[in-house]
Amino acid sequence: MTSTRPSTASSSTATRPATPQITRGAHSSQLFGESSYWDTRYSKIFHEFKEKSKADQKRDGIEYDWYINRRQAADVIVPYLEMFRGISSRVLIVGCGLSGVGPELYKRGYKNVVNIDFSHTVISRMQKEYASHEGLQFSVLDVANLGSFGDNYFDLIFDKGCLDAVMCTNSSVQAVHGGYSELSRVLADQGYYLSMSHAEPSCRNPYIKKDEFKWVVSSTKVSNDSGDQSFYIFSCRKDLDKFRPPPPPMALLPCLKAKGFEDTLETFSEAGVFSVEAARKLSPLQFVLLGIPEDDCPELMEHIAEWAGSEDEMRRKRKMERKRQRALKRQLKGGPFMLSSDEEGDDGLSESSQESSSSSEDDDSDNALDNGEQLKT
């Protein structure tokens, strides 16, 4: 996908100082991963804001966006959301602080935006500020613990400096890994995690390019509206199929037995050929050396090449495909995949329970199908 460069529209916070560089090792930056530091910092900001005149409060506003302003950020995000459900897309903004990105998306019609921060002080203020904006949520959550959200829930996750701040802590490696693990878990298949960072790809890629996160990663260099600072946008697309582990090798015995060559299994095993996949790599001469009559080699080799698996293996494949299809259906729904512990559906049955019921029905259907096939034989 072509990367989107933010516009160079003027910022509403142009009079504020430039975004500070987060330098690891500096005394204050080491506290960036502590909620108590941010609670204290925001309390001071709110006190200073309260001391201003009404005119100054109206002129300056309370919002503050690191790196780029709210409009630039929204210009980056919106093209990605249009690939999903448009204005129905589910968005998570991590480490929101006083950012106006969530409200900006809301103003543009996106009514399913969740903003999280681990500072109670700032979330309390933002909840009061936007209490009348239905669908624009502000919650106290740590990026490393998003347990209230189900797997594969959000279409897009936006991070503007949140993981940069976490990276400054003394336990940065473990903390950042925990954050990325949770973000990957709640991100939908083919969804995007967009991370804006001071870090160059050579510094950040070792942390995010891990198979366990299932992300296809690219990066683009951008500048703020005044052009005096540069940042990187890391675009991480979750691709379950690309990182799905390969299926287990198919057992060779059922394949040989179907053609009446089960007696040769021991010979194949002695030669180190234990699976159908390994047998497919053998040449005609090797089949002859394994004791297969030369006249039978072409037919047996064709049979092995076309073998799709035993009944048990085929049943497992069907179950995996149904799970994949159910995951896709859940991704298209407007509600969460998993209810939190203190919530219930209208009928008192959680989504996960309904899923288990559906899975059981599918298993019953499979068993009935298998029984029918056995009766035919």
C-alpha positions as CSV (number, residue, x, y, z in Angstrom):
1,M,0.0,0.0,0.0
2,T,1.2,3.5,-0.7
3,S,2.2,5.4,2.4
4,T,0.2,8.5,3.2
5,R,2.2,11.6,4.0
6,P,0.5,14.1,6.4
7,S,-0.6,17.4,5.1
8,T,1.3,20.6,6.0
9,A,-1.7,22.5,7.3
10,S,-0.9,25.0,10.0
11,S,-1.2,23.8,13.6
12,S,-3.6,25.1,16.1
13,T,-0.8,24.8,18.7
14,A,1.8,26.6,16.6
15,T,2.7,28.8,19.6
16,R,3.7,25.9,21.7
17,P,7.3,24.7,22.0
18,A,8.5,22.0,19.6
19,T,8.0,18.4,20.6
20,P,10.9,17.4,22.8
21,Q,13.2,14.7,21.7
22,I,12.9,11.7,23.9
23,T,16.4,10.8,24.9
24,R,17.0,7.6,26.8
25,G,19.1,8.1,29.8
26,A,17.9,11.6,30.6
27,H,16.6,11.7,34.2
28,S,13.1,12.9,33.4
29,S,12.6,10.7,30.4
30,Q,13.3,7.6,32.5
31,L,10.0,8.4,34.3
32,F,8.0,8.5,31.1
33,G,6.9,4.9,31.6
34,E,5.5,5.7,35.1
35,S,1.8,6.7,35.5
36,S,2.7,8.7,38.6
37,Y,5.0,10.9,36.6
38,W,2.2,11.7,34.1
39,D,-0.4,12.3,36.8
40,T,1.9,14.9,38.4
41,R,2.7,16.5,35.0
42,Y,-1.0,16.7,34.0
43,S,-2.0,18.1,37.4
44,K,0.5,20.9,36.9
45,I,-0.7,21.6,33.4
46,F,-4.3,21.8,34.6
47,H,-3.4,24.1,37.5
48,E,-1.5,26.4,35.1
49,F,-4.4,26.4,32.7
50,K,-6.8,27.2,35.4
51,E,-4.7,30.3,36.4
52,K,-5.0,31.7,32.9
53,S,-7.6,34.3,31.9
54,K,-10.7,33.0,30.1
55,A,-9.5,34.7,26.9
56,D,-6.1,32.9,27.1
57,Q,-7.8,29.6,27.9
58,K,-10.0,29.9,24.8
59,R,-7.1,31.0,22.7
60,D,-4.6,28.3,23.8
61,G,-6.9,25.4,24.5
62,I,-6.0,22.4,26.7
63,E,-5.2,20.0,23.9
64,Y,-1.6,19.1,23.1
65,D,-0.4,16.7,20.4
66,W,3.2,15.4,20.2
67,Y,5.0,15.2,16.9
68,I,2.2,16.4,14.5
69,N,-1.1,18.1,15.1
70,R,-4.5,16.5,15.2
71,R,-5.4,17.2,11.5
72,Q,-2.2,15.9,10.2
73,A,-2.6,12.7,12.3
74,A,-6.2,12.2,11.1
75,D,-5.0,12.7,7.5
76,V,-2.7,9.8,8.0
77,I,-5.3,7.6,9.6
78,V,-8.4,8.1,7.5
79,P,-7.1,6.4,4.3
80,Y,-6.4,3.2,6.3
81,L,-9.9,3.3,7.8
82,E,-11.5,3.6,4.4
83,M,-10.1,0.1,3.6
84,F,-12.3,-1.4,6.4
85,R,-15.8,-0.3,7.3
86,G,-15.3,3.4,6.7
87,I,-16.9,5.4,9.6
88,S,-17.9,2.1,11.3
89,S,-14.2,1.1,11.7
90,R,-13.0,0.4,15.3
91,V,-10.1,2.6,16.3
92,L,-7.8,2.5,19.3
93,I,-5.6,5.4,20.3
94,V,-2.9,4.4,22.8
95,G,-1.3,6.9,25.2
96,C,-3.8,9.5,24.2
97,G,-2.9,12.1,26.9
98,L,-4.4,15.5,25.9
99,S,-4.3,14.6,22.2
100,G,-7.0,15.9,19.9
101,V,-6.7,13.1,17.4
102,G,-9.6,11.1,18.7
103,P,-11.9,14.1,18.7
104,E,-10.7,15.0,15.2
105,L,-11.7,11.6,13.9
106,Y,-15.0,11.9,15.7
107,K,-15.6,15.3,14.0
108,R,-14.9,13.5,10.7
109,G,-17.6,11.0,11.3
110,Y,-15.8,8.1,13.1
111,K,-18.0,7.3,16.1
112,N,-16.2,4.2,17.4
113,V,-12.9,5.6,18.8
114,V,-11.4,4.4,22.0
115,N,-8.7,6.5,23.6
116,I,-6.6,5.0,26.4
117,D,-4.0,6.3,28.8
118,F,-2.7,5.0,32.1
119,S,-2.9,8.4,33.7
120,H,-6.1,8.7,35.7
121,T,-5.7,12.4,35.9
122,V,-5.8,13.0,32.2
123,I,-8.5,10.5,31.4
124,S,-10.8,12.0,34.0
125,R,-10.3,15.4,32.4
126,M,-10.9,14.1,28.9
127,Q,-14.0,12.2,29.9
128,K,-15.5,15.4,31.3
129,E,-14.4,17.4,28.2
130,Y,-16.1,15.0,25.8
131,A,-18.9,13.6,27.9
132,S,-21.5,14.5,25.2
133,H,-19.6,12.8,22.4
134,E,-21.3,9.3,22.2
135,G,-18.9,6.7,20.8
136,L,-15.8,8.7,21.7
137,Q,-14.5,6.7,24.7
138,F,-11.7,7.5,27.2
139,S,-10.5,4.7,29.5
140,V,-7.7,4.2,32.0
141,L,-5.7,1.3,30.6
142,D,-2.1,0.3,30.3
143,V,-1.0,-0.6,26.8
144,A,0.5,-3.8,28.1
145,N,-2.8,-4.9,29.6
146,L,-5.8,-4.6,27.3
147,G,-7.6,-7.5,28.8
148,S,-11.1,-5.8,28.5
149,F,-10.9,-6.1,24.7
150,G,-11.2,-9.4,22.8
151,D,-8.8,-10.8,20.3
152,N,-8.8,-9.3,16.8
153,Y,-11.1,-6.4,17.8
154,F,-9.7,-3.1,16.4
155,D,-9.3,-2.3,12.7
156,L,-6.7,0.3,13.4
157,I,-4.4,1.2,16.4
158,F,-2.7,4.6,16.4
159,D,0.3,5.3,18.6
160,K,1.9,8.7,18.6
161,G,4.8,8.5,21.0
162,C,3.3,6.1,23.5
163,L,5.8,3.3,22.9
164,D,8.6,5.9,22.6
165,A,7.8,6.9,26.2
166,V,7.7,3.3,27.3
167,M,11.1,2.7,25.6
168,C,12.7,5.2,28.0
169,T,12.0,3.1,31.1
170,N,14.6,1.0,32.8
171,S,12.7,-2.2,31.9
172,S,12.1,-1.0,28.4
173,V,12.7,-4.3,26.6
174,Q,10.2,-6.2,28.6
175,A,7.7,-3.3,28.8
176,V,7.8,-2.7,25.0
177,H,7.5,-6.4,24.2
178,G,4.4,-6.6,26.5
179,G,2.9,-3.6,24.8
180,Y,3.4,-4.9,21.3
181,S,2.1,-8.4,22.3
182,E,-1.2,-6.8,23.5
183,L,-1.5,-4.5,20.5
184,S,-1.1,-7.5,18.2
185,R,-3.6,-9.5,20.1
186,V,-6.4,-6.9,19.9
187,L,-5.7,-5.9,16.3
188,A,-7.9,-7.6,13.6
189,D,-6.5,-9.7,10.9
190,Q,-5.4,-7.3,8.0
191,G,-5.7,-4.4,10.5
192,Y,-3.0,-1.8,10.9
193,Y,-1.0,-0.6,13.8
194,L,0.4,2.8,13.0
195,S,3.2,3.9,15.2
196,M,4.7,7.4,15.0
197,S,8.2,7.5,16.5
198,H,11.4,9.4,16.8
199,A,13.3,6.1,16.4
200,E,14.8,5.2,13.0
201,P,13.8,1.8,11.5
202,S,17.2,0.4,12.3
203,C,16.5,1.0,16.0
204,R,12.8,0.1,16.1
205,N,12.5,-2.8,13.6
206,P,14.2,-5.3,15.9
207,Y,11.4,-4.8,18.4
208,I,8.4,-4.9,16.0
209,K,9.6,-7.3,13.3
210,K,8.9,-10.5,15.3
211,D,6.9,-13.4,13.9
212,E,4.9,-13.7,17.1
213,F,3.3,-10.3,16.4
214,K,2.3,-11.3,12.9
215,W,3.0,-7.9,11.4
216,V,4.2,-7.0,7.9
217,V,6.2,-3.8,8.6
218,S,7.1,-0.8,6.5
219,S,8.1,2.7,7.5
220,T,7.9,6.3,6.1
221,K,9.8,9.4,7.1
222,V,7.6,12.5,7.7
223,S,8.0,16.0,9.1
224,N,5.9,18.2,11.3
225,D,4.1,21.2,9.9
226,S,7.0,23.6,10.5
227,G,9.5,21.2,9.0
228,D,11.9,21.5,11.9
229,Q,11.5,17.9,13.1
230,S,11.3,14.5,11.4
231,F,9.6,11.3,12.5
232,Y,8.9,7.9,11.2
233,I,5.5,6.3,10.7
234,F,5.7,2.5,11.1
235,S,2.9,0.8,9.3
236,C,2.3,-2.7,10.8
237,R,-0.3,-4.8,9.0
238,K,-1.4,-7.9,10.8
239,D,-1.4,-10.9,8.5
240,L,-2.4,-14.2,10.1
241,D,-2.2,-16.3,6.9
242,K,1.4,-15.1,6.3
243,F,2.5,-16.1,9.7
244,R,0.3,-19.1,10.2
245,P,2.4,-22.2,11.1
246,P,2.5,-24.8,8.4
247,P,0.2,-27.8,8.7
248,P,1.7,-30.9,10.2
249,P,3.0,-33.4,7.7
250,M,0.6,-36.0,6.4
251,A,1.1,-39.5,7.6
252,L,2.4,-41.8,4.9
253,L,0.7,-45.1,6.0
254,P,-2.9,-44.1,5.0
255,C,-1.7,-42.9,1.6
256,L,0.2,-46.2,0.9
257,K,-2.6,-48.3,2.3
258,A,-5.1,-46.7,-0.1
259,K,-3.1,-48.2,-3.0
260,G,-2.3,-51.5,-1.3
261,F,1.4,-50.7,-0.5
262,E,1.2,-50.6,3.3
263,D,3.7,-53.4,3.5
264,T,6.4,-51.0,2.1
265,L,6.0,-48.6,5.0
266,E,8.9,-50.1,6.9
267,T,11.2,-49.7,3.9
268,F,10.2,-46.1,3.5
269,S,10.8,-45.5,7.2
270,E,14.3,-47.1,7.1
271,A,15.1,-44.6,4.3
272,G,14.0,-41.7,6.5
273,V,10.8,-41.1,4.6
274,F,8.0,-40.7,7.1
275,S,5.5,-38.3,5.5
276,V,3.6,-37.8,2.2
277,E,5.5,-34.6,1.7
278,A,8.8,-36.4,1.9
279,A,7.7,-39.1,-0.4
280,R,6.7,-36.5,-3.0
281,K,10.4,-35.5,-3.3
282,L,11.6,-39.0,-4.3
283,S,12.5,-39.8,-7.9
284,P,11.3,-42.9,-9.8
285,L,14.6,-44.5,-9.3
286,Q,14.4,-44.1,-5.5
287,F,10.9,-45.7,-5.6
288,V,12.4,-48.7,-7.3
289,L,15.3,-48.9,-4.8
290,L,12.6,-48.9,-2.1
291,G,11.1,-52.0,-3.5
292,I,8.3,-50.6,-5.6
293,P,7.9,-52.4,-8.9
294,E,9.0,-50.2,-11.8
295,D,5.6,-50.6,-13.6
296,D,3.8,-49.4,-10.5
297,C,6.0,-46.4,-9.8
298,P,4.1,-43.8,-12.1
299,E,0.7,-44.7,-10.7
300,L,1.9,-44.6,-7.1
301,M,3.8,-41.4,-7.5
302,E,0.7,-39.8,-9.1
303,H,-1.4,-41.1,-6.2
304,I,1.0,-39.6,-3.6
305,A,1.2,-36.3,-5.5
306,E,-2.7,-36.0,-5.4
307,W,-3.2,-37.3,-1.8
308,A,-5.1,-34.7,0.3
309,G,-4.9,-36.5,3.6
310,S,-6.6,-39.2,5.7
311,E,-10.1,-38.7,7.0
312,D,-8.8,-37.5,10.3
313,E,-6.4,-35.1,8.6
314,M,-9.2,-33.8,6.4
315,R,-11.5,-33.3,9.4
316,R,-8.8,-31.2,11.1
317,K,-8.4,-29.1,8.0
318,R,-12.2,-28.5,7.8
319,K,-12.2,-27.4,11.5
320,M,-9.3,-25.0,10.9
321,E,-11.1,-23.5,7.9
322,R,-14.3,-23.1,9.8
323,K,-12.4,-21.3,12.6
324,R,-10.8,-19.0,10.0
325,Q,-14.2,-18.3,8.5
326,R,-15.7,-17.5,11.9
327,A,-12.9,-15.2,12.7
328,L,-13.6,-13.3,9.5
329,K,-17.3,-13.1,10.3
330,R,-16.5,-11.7,13.8
331,Q,-14.2,-9.1,12.2
332,L,-17.2,-7.8,10.1
333,K,-19.4,-7.4,13.2
334,G,-19.8,-4.0,14.9
335,G,-19.5,-5.2,18.5
336,P,-16.7,-6.7,20.5
337,F,-15.7,-10.3,20.1
338,M,-15.4,-10.9,23.8
339,L,-17.5,-9.3,26.6
340,S,-15.7,-8.1,29.7
341,S,-16.2,-10.0,32.9
342,D,-18.8,-7.7,34.3
343,E,-20.9,-7.5,31.1
344,E,-23.4,-9.9,29.5
345,G,-25.2,-10.2,26.3
346,D,-29.0,-9.6,26.2
347,D,-29.6,-13.3,26.8
348,G,-26.9,-13.6,29.4
349,L,-24.7,-15.6,27.1
350,S,-21.3,-14.3,26.3
351,E,-19.9,-14.2,22.7
352,S,-17.3,-16.7,23.6
353,S,-20.0,-19.1,24.9
354,Q,-22.0,-18.6,21.7
355,E,-18.8,-19.4,19.8
356,S,-18.3,-22.6,21.7
357,S,-21.9,-23.6,21.0
358,S,-21.4,-22.9,17.3
359,S,-18.2,-24.9,17.3
360,S,-19.9,-27.8,19.0
361,E,-22.6,-27.8,16.3
362,D,-20.0,-27.8,13.6
363,D,-18.3,-30.8,15.3
364,D,-21.6,-32.6,15.4
365,S,-22.1,-31.9,11.7
366,D,-18.6,-33.2,11.0
367,N,-19.2,-36.4,13.0
368,A,-22.5,-36.9,11.1
369,L,-20.7,-36.5,7.8
370,D,-18.0,-38.9,8.8
371,N,-20.5,-41.5,10.0
372,G,-22.4,-41.1,6.7
373,E,-19.2,-41.7,4.7
374,Q,-18.4,-44.8,6.8
375,L,-21.9,-46.2,6.1
376,K,-21.4,-45.7,2.4
377,T,-18.1,-47.7,2.5
